[in-house]
Amino acid sequence: DEIDAAVMASLDLCRVCDIILFVIDGDADKGEDLMGMTIGDDKSFATNKTNSTAQDWDHLISERGDRILAAVKGQGIPRVATVLARTEADTEVLDDDHMTTQSAKSIRRANLKKKTDLKKYISRFATTEFGVDNDKVIEVSLKEKIEDTMDDGNKTDPQEHAKQVLASALVRSLCSMSAAPSKWVSQVPRAFIMADKQTYDASTKELHLTGFVRGPVPFDVNALVHVPNLGTFACKAIRKASQPFSRKAADDEAEPELIESDPMKRESLNRFATPDALDGEQNLIGFDEADEEEFDEDDGGEGDEKDNNFARPAGWSDYQSAWLDAVEDDTQADFDNGELARELNKKSSVTVATEMNMDLDDANRISEVERMSLLEQRRKEQKEHQEFPDEVQVGEDEKARDRFARYRSLKSFKKSHWDPKENLPESYSSIYHFSSFKATQRAVMSDMKELVKAAEAADGKFWGKAPKTEAVPGTEDVDMANSEDEEDDILEGCVPSGAYVTVTLEEVGQKDYDVVGPGALLSAVTLLPHENKVSVLHMGLTQGSNCNVSNDVPVKSKDVLIFRCGWRTWTGRPIFSQNNLNCDKHKFERFLPQNGSFFAGSVFGPVTYTPCPILVFRLHHGKKELVATGSMLGADADRIVVKRIVLTGYPVRVHKRFATVKYMFYDPEDVKWFKPAGIT
């Protein structure tokens, strides 16, 4: 879709630009295919100076512009300048025949009034959409050059002269503006490059990107590099490049300086964890191992270690851990503890394709009639869920103990204990777990601050290592101390911001590059530590008025959605939940909350540090719809999302704190099963 491509291209540009120009055609005709947006309310406004209405100009913002504005504002915009472009000549009196109905003065007055009203509307549009700081409106004439038909070629066309004056005013206005990128780009210490040139070597699978290093931190050659719409790759080398339009004399024509990466210092490109339990490897980040070391030193006997101080495998509950006592030493060779954990946590892979669990997006296995039936049933379920949230009713031919076997009763949703490591799925063994995501982020940001301080102390005059300082008499002891720390040079392998370089990325697939194409505008951004690892991400989302989602298809948990998270984009099946600030358990939401409600979305994805904007799209009839916007909350694999159900029946008698309810169960065994929940 051309509109979807325009939206995605605009989002890509807003990530790397410092100034954005929104151009509005002031002479656009009101067409039937244009679905304009409304600035402010839908009512017409009138003043003592003008009696024109806002509806006269709403057609200037088309459906394409409306969708671009909604997406760009959700991601975050840099400094904005609104340009009012005039593409048609003004209406003038050409002969005396028109003088009978309206004088030339009134025609000029009407044209001037129309211009004034249009500029007021555009100014109101800029203030409403971009804020008070970005309400600047610049008028530019884009009229076609009218050839001078007079014999004297020295005479200047007045319209061409006005066009040049307005263009000069645009240049002066842009030069006087203070450029500023989006806040989330400037606040997170990442270096990036917008490529001016790009070359791909199919024989070596290397991609060469040339451009200026931008961002608040230097570009590290040992960091992983992510190219939007292409993937994440390792940087092989960084080479100096000759700056275009440079005023400096080209006297340094020696070999260009090259910085090669050290494979031992960069992170692995493997996104998923593959720990070897026999080798003692774990998929944990930030966990304190001091307790384990003290235990190894103070080990007093084998029996105490086996009975009281064994290490519980990840995903084991108290009940499952009790089976360790039954595992004999002679049977461990045939059936180890890891296999036992997988067998206990294993779930049946055979699922019945019913109308309740079948995916609407799976059009390969269901017909169009079945799909419409599922769609109608989804609408009905959403309506019932809004009227009676979380309420279920057991049928006469159903056994509640089988249907709700995985549920447990909670006396208090807030205070009742729930072990987050109990009955984890097998997929949790392939993702990374953080002891404290906030603590990990603080440690990473602290290291980045030290890198920025070192770059500022060097005044940007470094290339791959810190500059050498001249020795000062009387500071021999200090120099000796500094020489001992040369191995820990924080600027090793770094390139200062503002340098014009060529970055070489290795192992770039031919098919992946062919999808992007050689004419695409590529950018490359460095990833911070742990940002290439996959964990459970949690996002604070809301479906605001800027989301253009169609109400005919409700968005359900575990639907396939497209996540645009800062610099990266991927697809996933999220689950929605409430975001309780004073509780460790969060209620599961079956459908995406509407009407501007705030909620949390949890999905598997690459770790991303905050602040980071989130845009959630879905494919509907071949078109990408913006269904929610928000920001990143963090990565936490231990966040508990609980699905709640409320059993219903017909109350017969109520006495103080007890009630008699009929038709809640149809089997005496079900009553015995739910007896721990306070049912008698």
C-alpha positions in Angstrom: 0.0 0.0 0.0 1.4 3.4 -1.0 -0.1 5.1 2.2 1.5 2.5 4.4 4.9 3.0 2.7 4.6 6.8 3.1 3.8 6.3 6.9 6.8 4.0 7.4 9.1 6.2 5.4 8.0 9.3 7.5 8.7 7.4 10.7 12.2 6.4 9.5 13.0 10.0 8.6 11.8 11.4 11.9 14.3 9.2 13.7 17.3 10.7 12.0 16.3 14.2 11.2 16.7 17.4 13.3 14.1 19.5 11.5 10.9 18.3 9.8 9.0 20.3 7.2 5.3 19.7 6.9 4.2 21.1 3.6 0.5 21.9 3.1 -0.9 22.8 -0.4 -2.9 25.9 0.2 -4.6 25.7 -3.2 -5.7 22.1 -3.1 -9.1 21.4 -4.4 -11.8 19.8 -2.3 -12.1 16.3 -3.7 -14.4 13.5 -2.8 -11.5 11.1 -2.3 -10.0 13.2 0.4 -11.0 12.5 4.0 -9.9 15.5 5.9 -9.1 15.9 9.5 -10.6 18.4 11.9 -8.6 20.9 13.9 -10.2 21.3 17.3 -13.9 20.7 17.5 -16.3 20.0 14.6 -18.1 23.3 15.1 -17.5 26.2 12.8 -15.9 29.3 14.3 -16.4 32.9 13.4 -14.9 36.2 14.6 -15.6 39.8 13.9 -12.8 39.8 11.3 -13.8 36.7 9.4 -16.8 34.5 9.0 -15.2 31.6 7.3 -15.4 28.2 8.9 -12.8 25.5 9.6 -14.6 23.1 7.4 -13.6 25.2 4.4 -10.0 24.2 5.0 -10.2 20.7 6.5 -9.8 19.1 3.1 -6.2 20.4 3.0 -5.1 17.5 5.2 -5.8 14.3 3.4 -6.2 10.7 4.8 -2.6 10.1 4.0 -1.5 13.2 5.9 -3.8 12.3 8.8 -2.2 8.8 9.2 1.3 10.2 8.9 0.6 12.8 11.6 -0.9 10.2 14.0 2.1 7.9 13.6 4.8 10.5 13.8 3.3 12.1 16.9 3.1 8.7 18.5 6.8 8.1 17.9 8.0 11.6 18.7 8.9 14.4 16.4 11.9 16.7 16.2 11.7 20.4 15.6 8.9 21.2 13.2 8.3 23.9 10.6 5.0 24.1 8.8 5.2 25.3 5.2 2.2 26.8 3.4 2.8 26.2 -0.3 0.9 28.2 -2.9 0.7 26.5 -6.2 -1.9 28.5 -8.2 -1.9 32.1 -9.3 -4.3 34.6 -7.6 -7.6 35.5 -9.3 -7.3 38.8 -11.0 -9.5 41.1 -13.1 -8.6 40.4 -16.7 -11.1 42.5 -18.6 -13.9 45.1 -18.0 -16.7 42.6 -18.4 -16.3 41.5 -14.7 -16.5 45.1 -13.5 -20.3 45.1 -13.8 -20.8 42.6 -11.0 -17.9 43.2 -8.7 -15.2 45.8 -8.6 -11.5 45.0 -8.9 -11.0 46.4 -5.4 -13.5 43.9 -3.9 -11.9 41.0 -5.7 -8.5 41.9 -4.3 -10.0 42.4 -0.8 -11.6 38.9 -1.1 -8.3 37.3 -2.2 -6.4 39.0 0.7 -9.1 37.9 3.2 -8.9 34.4 1.9 -5.1 34.4 2.3 -5.4 35.7 5.9 -8.0 33.1 6.9 -5.9 30.3 5.4 -2.8 31.4 7.3 -4.8 31.6 10.5 -6.1 28.1 10.0 -2.6 26.8 9.3 -1.2 28.6 12.4 -4.0 27.0 14.5 -3.2 23.6 12.9 0.5 23.9 13.8 -0.2 25.0 17.4 -2.8 22.2 17.9 -0.7 19.4 16.3 2.9 20.3 17.2 2.6 22.5 20.3 3.4 26.1 21.0 7.1 25.7 20.4 6.5 24.4 16.8 3.8 26.8 15.7 5.9 28.6 13.1 4.3 28.9 9.6 6.3 29.8 6.5 4.6 30.7 3.3 6.3 29.6 0.1 5.2 30.1 -3.6 5.6 27.0 -5.7 3.9 28.4 -8.9 5.2 27.4 -12.2 7.5 29.9 -13.8 5.6 32.1 -16.2 7.7 32.9 -19.3 8.0 36.6 -20.1 6.4 37.2 -23.4 7.7 40.7 -23.7 10.5 41.5 -26.1 12.7 43.1 -23.5 14.3 40.2 -21.7 15.7 42.4 -18.9 12.3 43.0 -17.3 11.6 40.8 -14.3 8.4 38.9 -13.9 6.7 40.1 -10.7 5.4 36.6 -9.8 8.9 35.1 -10.3 10.3 37.8 -8.1 7.8 37.1 -5.4 8.6 33.4 -5.6 12.3 34.1 -5.1 11.5 36.4 -2.1 9.4 33.7 -0.4 12.1 31.0 -1.0 14.7 33.3 0.5 12.4 33.8 3.5 12.2 30.0 3.9 16.0 29.6 3.9 16.4 32.4 6.4 13.7 31.0 8.7 15.3 27.5 8.6 18.7 29.0 9.4 17.4 30.9 12.4 15.7 27.8 13.9 17.4 25.7 16.5 17.6 22.1 15.3 16.8 19.4 17.8 16.1 15.7 17.3 13.4 13.8 19.1 13.7 13.6 22.8 14.0 9.8 23.0 16.8 9.9 20.4 18.8 12.5 22.3 18.2 11.1 25.8 19.4 7.5 25.1 23.2 7.3 24.5 23.3 5.7 21.1 25.4 6.6 18.1 23.9 6.4 14.6 24.7 7.1 11.0 22.5 8.2 8.2 24.2 6.8 5.1 25.1 9.2 2.3 26.6 6.3 0.3 26.1 2.6 0.4 27.9 -0.2 -1.4 27.3 -4.0 -1.1 29.9 -6.7 -1.9 28.1 -9.9 -2.6 31.3 -12.0 -2.6 32.2 -11.1 0.9 28.7 -10.3 2.1 29.8 -6.9 3.4 27.8 -3.7 3.5 29.7 -0.4 3.5 27.8 2.7 4.8 29.3 6.1 4.6 28.0 9.1 6.6 28.5 11.4 9.6 28.5 9.9 13.1 25.7 11.4 15.1 24.4 11.0 18.5 25.5 12.0 22.1 28.1 9.2 22.3 31.0 8.1 20.1 30.6 5.2 17.7 32.1 2.0 19.1 33.5 -0.4 16.6 33.0 -3.4 19.0 29.2 -2.7 19.4 26.5 -4.5 17.5 24.9 -2.4 14.8 21.3 -2.5 13.8 20.2 -1.4 10.4 16.4 -0.7 10.3 14.5 -2.9 7.9 17.6 -5.0 7.4 18.7 -6.6 10.7 21.5 -6.6 13.3 25.1 -7.2 12.3 28.6 -7.1 13.6 30.8 -4.2 12.7 34.0 -5.3 11.0 35.8 -2.0 10.7 35.5 1.8 10.6 37.5 3.8 8.0 37.9 7.5 7.7 36.3 9.0 4.6 36.9 12.3 2.8 34.2 14.8 3.8 32.1 16.1 0.9 32.3 19.9 0.4 35.1 20.2 2.9 36.9 23.5 3.0 40.1 22.0 4.5 43.0 21.5 2.2 43.4 17.8 1.2 47.1 17.6 2.4 46.6 14.3 4.3 46.5 12.0 1.3 48.1 9.1 3.2 46.4 5.8 3.8 43.1 6.3 5.6 43.1 5.3 9.2 41.3 2.1 9.9 39.9 0.7 13.1 39.2 -3.0 13.2 36.8 -4.6 15.7 37.9 -7.2 18.2 35.5 -10.3 18.1 36.4 -11.1 21.7 35.0 -7.7 23.0 31.7 -7.7 21.2 28.5 -9.5 22.1 27.2 -12.5 20.4 24.6 -12.2 17.6 22.6 -15.0 19.1 19.4 -13.5 20.4 18.2 -16.6 22.3 19.9 -18.2 25.2 21.3 -21.7 24.8 22.8 -22.4 28.3 24.6 -25.7 28.9 23.3 -27.0 32.2 26.1 -29.5 32.5 28.7 -26.7 32.1 27.0 -24.5 34.7 25.7 -21.9 32.2 22.5 -20.0 32.9 20.4 -17.4 31.1 20.5 -15.0 34.0 21.6 -11.3 33.9 22.4 -9.3 37.0 22.0 -12.0 39.6 24.3 -11.9 42.6 26.5 -15.0 42.8 28.1 -14.1 46.2 25.7 -16.4 48.1 26.6 -19.4 45.9 30.3 -18.8 46.3 30.0 -18.6 50.1 28.0 -21.8 50.0 30.7 -23.6 48.1 33.4 -22.5 50.7 31.3 -23.4 53.7 30.0 -26.8 52.4 29.9 -29.1 55.4 28.4 -32.3 54.1 26.8 -34.0 51.1 23.6 -34.8 53.0 22.9 -31.2 53.9 23.5 -30.1 50.4 21.1 -32.5 49.0 18.4 -32.1 51.5 18.3 -28.3 52.2 20.6 -26.4 49.9 20.1 -27.8 46.5 19.7 -25.3 43.6 16.2 -25.4 42.3 16.1 -25.6 38.5 14.4 -22.8 36.7 10.7 -23.4 36.3 10.4 -25.9 39.2 7.8 -25.4 41.9 8.0 -26.6 45.5 6.0 -29.7 44.5 8.3 -30.5 41.6 11.5 -29.8 43.7 10.4 -32.5 46.2 11.0 -35.1 43.5 14.7 -34.5 43.7 14.7 -36.7 46.8 13.3 -39.6 44.8 16.0 -39.3 42.1 18.7 -41.9 42.9 22.3 -41.6 42.0 22.3 -44.7 39.8 19.4 -43.4 37.8 20.8 -40.0 37.0 22.8 -41.3 34.1 19.6 -42.5 32.4 17.2 -39.7 33.3 18.8 -36.4 34.5 17.1 -33.6 36.4 16.8 -31.4 33.3 14.8 -34.0 31.4 12.6 -34.5 34.5 11.9 -30.8 34.6 10.9 -30.8 30.9 8.7 -33.8 31.3 6.9 -32.2 34.3 6.4 -28.9 32.6 5.6 -30.4 29.2 2.2 -29.5 27.8 0.3 -31.4 25.2 1.2 -30.2 21.7 -2.1 -31.5 20.3 -4.6 -28.7 20.2 -8.1 -29.0 18.8 -8.9 -26.4 16.2 -12.2 -25.1 17.6 -13.9 -21.8 17.1 -12.6 -20.7 20.5 -8.8 -21.0 19.8 -8.6 -20.7 16.0 -6.6 -17.7 14.8 -8.4 -15.3 12.4 -5.1 -14.6 10.6 -4.7 -18.2 9.6 -6.4 -18.0 6.2 -4.6 -21.0 4.8 -6.6 -23.5 6.8 -10.0 -21.9 7.0 -12.4 -20.7 4.3 -13.9 -17.3 4.0 -17.2 -18.4 5.4 -15.6 -19.9 8.5 -13.5 -16.7 8.9 -16.6 -14.5 8.8 -18.2 -16.9 11.4 -15.2 -16.6 13.7 -15.3 -12.8 13.2 -18.9 -12.6 14.2 -18.3 -14.8 17.2 -15.4 -12.6 18.3 -17.6 -9.5 18.2 -20.2 -11.3 20.3 -17.5 -12.3 22.8 -16.2 -8.8 23.1 -19.7 -7.4 23.7 -20.4 -10.0 26.4 -17.0 -9.3 28.0 -17.8 -5.6 28.2 -21.1 -6.3 29.8 -20.1 -9.1 32.1 -16.3 -9.0 32.5 -14.6 -12.3 33.4 -17.9 -14.0 34.2 -18.3 -17.6 33.1 -21.1 -20.1 33.4 -20.7 -23.9 33.5 -22.9 -26.0 31.3 -24.9 -28.9 32.4 -22.8 -31.3 30.4 -19.5 -29.8 31.6 -17.3 -30.7 34.6 -15.9 -27.6 36.2 -13.0 -29.5 37.8 -11.8 -30.4 34.3 -12.5 -27.1 32.6 -10.9 -25.0 35.4 -8.2 -27.5 36.4 -5.4 -24.9 35.9 -7.1 -22.2 38.0 -6.7 -21.7 41.7 -8.7 -19.7 44.3 -7.2 -16.5 45.7 -8.5 -15.0 49.0 -6.9 -11.7 48.1 -5.8 -10.8 44.6 -3.3 -8.3 46.1 -1.9 -10.2 49.1 -2.0 -13.9 48.1 1.3 -15.4 47.2 2.1 -16.7 43.7 5.4 -18.2 42.8 6.6 -16.6 39.5 8.9 -19.6 38.8 6.1 -22.2 38.9 5.2 -24.2 35.8 7.1 -22.0 33.3 6.8 -23.0 29.6 9.7 -24.4 27.7 10.2 -21.2 25.8 11.4 -19.5 29.0 14.6 -21.5 28.9 15.5 -19.7 25.7 15.1 -16.1 26.9 17.1 -14.1 29.3 16.0 -13.3 32.8 17.0 -10.0 34.6 17.5 -9.9 38.4 16.6 -6.1 38.2 16.1 -4.5 34.8 16.3 -1.0 36.3 19.6 -1.8 38.0 21.0 -3.2 34.8 19.9 -0.1 32.9 21.5 2.2 35.5 24.8 0.3 35.2 24.8 0.6 31.4 23.8 4.2 31.4 26.6 4.9 34.0 29.1 3.4 31.7 27.8 5.5 28.8 28.1 8.6 30.9 31.8 7.8 31.6 32.3 7.3 27.9 30.7 10.7 27.1 32.9 12.4 29.8 36.0 10.9 28.3 35.0 12.0 24.8 34.4 15.6 26.1 37.7 15.6 27.9 39.5 14.7 24.7 37.5 17.4 22.9 36.7 15.0 20.1 40.3 14.6 19.1 40.6 10.9 19.3 40.5 8.0 16.9 40.3 4.5 18.2 42.0 5.4 21.5 42.4 8.2 24.0 44.8 10.9 23.0 48.2 11.0 24.6 48.7 13.7 27.3 51.9 15.6 27.5 54.0 15.0 30.6 54.1 17.9 33.1 57.1 18.2 35.5 56.3 17.0 39.0 53.5 14.6 37.9 55.6 11.4 37.5 53.6 9.5 40.1 50.3 10.4 38.3 51.7 9.3 35.0 52.8 5.9 36.5 49.3 5.4 37.8 47.8 6.3 34.4 50.1 4.0 32.6 48.8 1.1 34.6 45.3 1.8 33.4 46.2 2.0 29.7 44.7 -1.4 29.1 41.3 -0.1 30.3 41.1 2.7 27.8 37.4 3.6 27.6 37.8 5.2 24.2 39.4 2.2 22.6 37.7 1.5 19.3 35.6 4.6 19.4 35.0 7.3 16.8 34.0 10.8 17.8 30.6 12.2 17.0 30.7 14.4 13.9 33.4 12.3 12.0 32.7 11.3 8.4 33.4 7.5 8.3 32.7 4.4 6.3 31.3 1.5 8.5 31.7 -2.0 7.2 29.1 -4.6 8.3 29.8 -8.3 7.8 27.5 -11.3 7.1 24.8 -9.3 5.4 22.7 -11.6 3.3 22.1 -11.1 -0.4 18.4 -11.7 -0.1 18.0 -9.3 2.8 19.8 -6.6 1.0 17.8 -7.1 -2.2 14.6 -6.6 -0.3 15.8 -3.1 0.8 17.3 -2.2 -2.5 20.4 -0.1 -3.4 18.4 3.1 -3.6 16.9 3.0 -0.1 17.9 5.5 2.6 19.7 3.4 5.2 20.7 4.3 8.7 22.8 2.3 11.3 22.5 2.6 15.1 24.7 1.0 17.7 23.1 -1.3 20.3 23.8 -1.0 24.0 24.9 -4.0 26.1 22.2 -6.8 26.3 20.0 -5.1 23.7 20.3 -8.0 21.3 19.0 -10.5 23.8 15.4 -11.6 23.8 13.3 -11.4 27.0 9.7 -10.6 28.0 9.1 -6.9 27.2 6.3 -5.0 28.9 4.9 -1.8 27.3 2.5 0.8 28.6 0.0 1.3 25.8 -3.2 3.1 25.1 -5.6 3.4 22.2 -6.0 7.1 21.8 -7.9 9.2 19.4 -5.0 9.3 17.0 -5.3 5.5 16.4 -7.1 4.7 13.1 -8.4 1.2 14.0 -11.6 -0.1 12.5 -14.1 -1.3 15.1 -15.5 -4.1 13.0 -12.6 -6.5 14.0 -11.8 -6.4 17.8 -8.1 -6.8 18.8 -7.7 -9.8 21.0 -4.8 -11.0 23.1 -2.4 -13.2 21.2 -3.3 -11.7 17.9 -0.4 -11.2 15.5 0.6 -7.5 15.7 3.5 -5.4 14.4 5.6 -3.6 17.0 7.7 -0.6 16.1 9.9 -0.2 19.2 12.3 2.8 18.7 14.8 1.8 16.0 13.6 -1.8 15.6 10.4 -3.5 14.2 9.2 -7.0 14.7 6.0 -9.1 14.9 4.6 -10.8 18.0 1.6 -12.2 19.8 1.2 -10.0 22.9 -1.1 -10.5 25.9 -2.8 -7.5 27.4 -3.1 -6.9 31.1 -3.8 -4.2 33.7 -0.8 -2.3 35.1 -1.2 -2.5 38.9 1.4 -0.3 40.6 0.8 -1.6 44.1 0.5 -5.3 43.4 2.7 -8.0 42.0 -0.1 -9.6 40.1 -1.8 -8.1 37.0 -5.2 -9.1 35.6 -5.2 -10.5 32.1 -7.3 -8.7 29.5 -9.0 -10.8 26.8 -9.4 -7.9 24.4 -7.5 -4.7 23.9 -9.0 -2.0 26.2 -10.6 0.9 24.3 -11.8 4.4 25.0 -8.3 5.7 26.0 -7.7 3.2 28.8 -4.1 2.6 29.8 -3.0 -1.0 29.9 0.2 -3.1 29.6 1.2 -5.3 26.7 3.7 -8.2 27.2 5.5 -9.9 24.3 8.7 -11.6 23.5 11.2 -9.2 21.9 14.7 -7.8 22.0 15.7 -5.9 25.1 15.3 -2.1 24.8 16.2 0.5 27.4 13.9 3.4 28.2 12.8 5.9 27.1 11.6 4.3 23.9 8.3 5.0 22.0 6.1 2.1 21.0 3.8 2.0 17.9 1.6 -1.1 17.5 0.1 -1.9 14.0 -2.0 -4.7 12.7 -2.6 -5.9 9.1 -6.3 -5.5 8.2 -7.4 -6.1 4.6 -3.8 -5.5 3.5 -3.5 -2.2 5.3 -1.5 -1.4 8.4 -3.7 0.1 11.1 -2.3 1.9 14.2 -4.1 0.2 17.1 -2.1 1.5 20.1 0.8 3.8 21.1 2.8 4.0 24.3 6.3 3.6 25.7 8.6 0.9 27.0 8.2 -0.2 30.7 11.0 -2.7 30.9 12.0 -6.3 30.6 10.8 -8.7 33.3 10.3 -12.4 32.8 8.9 -12.7 36.4 5.9 -10.4 35.9 2.8 -12.3 36.9 -0.2 -12.0 34.6 -3.2 -13.8 36.0 -6.3 -14.7 34.1 -9.3 -14.3 36.3 -12.7 -15.9 36.1 -15.8 -15.4 38.1 -18.2 -18.3 38.5 -21.8 -17.3 38.3 -25.1 -18.7 39.4 -28.5 -17.8 40.8 -28.5 -16.6 44.4 -31.4 -18.0 46.5 -30.6 -16.9 50.0 -28.1 -14.4 51.5 -27.4 -14.3 55.3 -24.6 -12.0 56.5 -21.4 -13.3 54.8 -22.9 -16.5 53.4 -25.0 -17.1 50.4 -26.8 -20.0 48.8 -26.3 -20.1 45.0 -27.9 -22.6 42.6 -26.9 -23.7 39.2 -23.2 -22.9 39.7 -22.3 -26.6 39.5 -24.1 -29.6 38.3 -21.8 -32.3 39.8 -21.2 -33.0 43.5 -17.6 -33.8 42.7 -17.1 -30.2 41.4 -18.3 -28.9 44.8 -15.7 -31.0 46.6 -13.1 -29.9 44.1 -13.7 -26.2 44.8 -14.2 -26.7 48.6 -10.8 -25.0 49.4 -12.2 -21.9 47.8 -14.8 -21.6 50.6 -17.6 -23.5 48.8 -19.6 -26.0 50.9 
